[in-house]
Amino acid sequence: MPVKVGDVVRVAEDDYCYGLGCLTLRITRVHGVVILADEPWVAVDGIPLWPQGVEGEERFAQIRVAAVHHLPQSGIEQQP
C-alpha cells in the first residue's frame, strides 16, 4: 500500500477526488487501491489538517498514488 493508517499526506487539488485546494490528510483507514483512468488511486478515510493545527471532519478521498507526498509524523508544516 502506498499509505498506511497514521500517515500524513499532502496532495494537490488535481490529485484527489473531490475537493478544492491542496489537501493535507492524516490517514485513519485505507480501503485499497482502485484504477481510475488507467492510473492507480488509493481510497482512504482521514482527518483533514489545516494551517495552525486545525482539524476538519473525517472524510473519504481517492488519492492518485503517483502524487502522494508523505509529511513528517511529528506535525504539519505551517503554510503561509
N, C-alpha and C positions, 0 to 999 in steps of 0.2 A: 504494500500500500504506500502511496506517496505521502500520506499523512497518518497520524495516529491521535488518539484522544490525548488532550493536553497540549498539542502543538498549537502555536500561534502563527498564523499565516497572513500574508498581505497580498492582495491581488487587485489588479486594475479593473475598472468597470467593464471592459470588453472581455474579461477573462472569467466572469462568473454570471450565473443566471439566478436571479434577476435583481437589479438594483441600480442605484445611481452613485457614481463616485467610487473611489478606492474603498475596498472592504478589508478591514483587519478583523480576524475572527479567531477566537480560541475554540478549538475543536472539542465538542462534547460527545459526538457519536459519528462513526464512519459507516455509511450504508454500503459502499462499494464503488467500483469503477463502472462507468457506463460509456458507451460510444455514441457521441453526438457529432454529426457532420464529419464522420471518419476520423475523429480525434478522441483520445481518452479524457474523460472528465471524472472527477471523484465527487460523489454525492455525500454531503455531510450535514450535521446539525452543529451549531456553535453559537457562542455569545459574541456579538459584535463589540469591539473595543474602540472607543472614540478618544480623541485627544483629552488630556488632563485626567485620564483614568476612568472616564465614564463608561459604564457597561450598558448595552442595549438588551432587548428581549431576545431570548434564544430564537434562532431562525434556521431554516433549511437553505442550503445553497448547493449548486453544482459548480465546481471549480475546474477550469482547464488544467490538466495535470502539468503541462509544459510551463505554466505560468505561476506555479506555487512558489512563493518566497517565504521561507521559514524565518521567524524573528526569534530573538533570544527568549528563553522561558522566563527570565527574571523581570521582564517588563516591556512596555511599549515605548518606542522612540516618540518623543514629542514632535508633533507636526506643526509647522508654522500656521 
